[in-house]
């Protein structure tokens, strides 16, 4: 049997390891405020007399304040992949994605590419983290379902 001091030491080690594990799998504060996207929803924008719509990642099909990270797998990831290809496919150094609904290392790298581009050309405060959240949602131009163009979330 352990002496009581050894038990306390072992308990402290177990608690530190448990806390470290929670830190590794817990979402950031910004992510905790919003749910993980579990699919996609449609946004509609009207310009003059014309309306345009696009699929974007969503939670329960109508909450667009959601996040995606490596390991996510749903239709929202596929729409994110299509938007990245649409927006950056002609940029030197961008590697086209196969829209497979799987947020793996290639999708993360494509997001980092986009975020670095935006940070350099649009806003120096853009966070380059390889994750999808409201900042990325607002900066992407989402491929329109009824035209060859795209629409912005904030339009």
ABEGO torsion letter per residue (X at the ends): XBBAAAAAAAAAAAAAAAAAAAAAABBBAAAAABBBBAEBBBBBBBBEABBBBBBBBBBGGABABBBBBBGBBBAAAAAAAAAAAAAAAABBGBBBBBBAGBBBAAAAAAAAAAAAAAAAAABAABBBAGBBBAAAAAABBBBBAABABBBBAAX
